[in-house]
Amino acid sequence: CISILDEVIKVIRGSKNKSDAKDNLVKEFGFSIEQAEAIVTLQLYRLTNTDVVALEEEMKDLEKKISIWEQILNNEAALKHVMKKELQNIKKEYVTPRLTDIKEEITEIVIDEKEMIPKEDVVVVVTKDGYIKRTSYRSYSASNFEDLTIKENDYILSLTKMNTKEVLLVFTNYGNYLHIPVHIIPDLKWKDMPKHVSNIITLDAGEEIVSVIPAYDFKGEFDIILTTENGMIKRTKLKEFKSARYNKPITCMKLKEKDHLLSAIKCLKPYVFLSTDKGYGIAYSVDEIAEVGLKASGVKAITLKGDKLISINNFSYEKDEYLTIITDKGTGKRIRLKEFPPMSRPRRGLQIIREVKNNPYKVIKTFIVDNKVMIGIKNDSINMVKITELPIADRYSTGTSISKHNLLTAFPVESLEEDNEEEVIVEEPRKKDQISLEEIDDRLMTIDDFLK
């Protein structure tokens, strides 16, 4: 184009427009379409000798590079030479030794999901009807306890301070337990209604929650004691309940036909006290209970004669003083634990309430708790009773009325707060047909007791 500039200009000037000029340049001089486009868009100042020389030098440089690249592409020795030279330059530029290891075999990268969970202190709530939630401890502390929303006639089965990296064990009447990491429990405000546990793990029809135990990190050394309504008992190490899955219930006790899991408790003290609905109770050492695995059915806990087991308590004669008894007739009382010397499993035990033949009292629950714990009693509604309001009586008393209605169940209500209230002991007056404590001590191990 530069060498025949005058002819090119003449053709362009003789064209009708830009498109016509490109067509004429291709036709007259054999330029390509791209060359013709470059010529018609060329600015006049670039037609100076200086610009022409620069173009010629650029042309020579490009031809040189093209020659080198063609050698690299077509000659393996040239390619290796270039690679070697570039690697040597990298070695000089990056003198710090490599920090990563390059290996021929690829190893699986395992990410511990627990390490990715933010650690937060929370309060976990589980209700008897199976509703569950967690609330930040800050939110709980800033709220009133009464603001908690739960279903009518439902009640709190467990209120526990935990953190999001820990685990909650929830036991059901079908002899199963749910291994629930705290971080997957619905995170709700204290005033919000909890979600049903079936949103986390699907339960079978009729399967209900009976007990809740915080396992925390499974580093505790305590055992868990499980009992059934038909009087079976077993003791299992906490570590046995650790599981890698939480998508469905896991068997924790093999149940016999028509039997149900009654409760699961932490074994932290040397003795257990078992109570039946017909008013018999027995205390014996934890060592009497066989230690077995998860799927075992356990051993016989108590001799039953048409009644069923309704409560088990773990206690110490040195640290605990009273057995609290609640009956279906709306009465309650406390008995000194010293009235129940340790026996051997699985005897019938001793009476904990007087037998009334024409209108029998049934025990619905017994507790061994301190004076900080309130007792919730349930009929058509739920009312709270202080432990200290219950009289201290002997084994043959039916107790004092605490409700005008027959009761369906009773449960302990524990607080996360410290309570320094001192216990006020009120002795119930002795009735004519009652036996004194001294007389009871004298007759604890008579032949009548052995025959029972």
Salt bridges, closest charged atoms under 4 A:
GLU37 OE2 - LYS18 NZ 3.34
GLU37 OE1 - LYS22 NZ 2.76
ASP51 OD2 - ARG46 NE 3.26
ASP61 OD2 - LYS65 NZ 3.63
GLU76 OE2 - LYS80 NZ 3.38
ASP187 OD2 - ARG134 NH1 3.87
ASP223 OD2 - ARG235 NH1 2.86
ASP223 OD1 - LYS237 NZ 3.51
ASP277 OD2 - LYS362 NZ 3.92
GLU291 OE1 - ARG235 NH1 3.27
ASP307 OD2 - ARG348 NH1 2.88
ASP320 OD2 - LYS269 NZ 2.99
ASP328 OD2 - LYS329 NZ 3.72
GLU421 OE2 - LYS386 NZ 3.85
GLU423 OE2 - ARG334 NH1 2.06
GLU427 OE2 - ARG336 NH2 2.98
ASP433 OD2 - ARG354 NE 3.73
GLU439 OE1 - ARG430 NH2 3.59
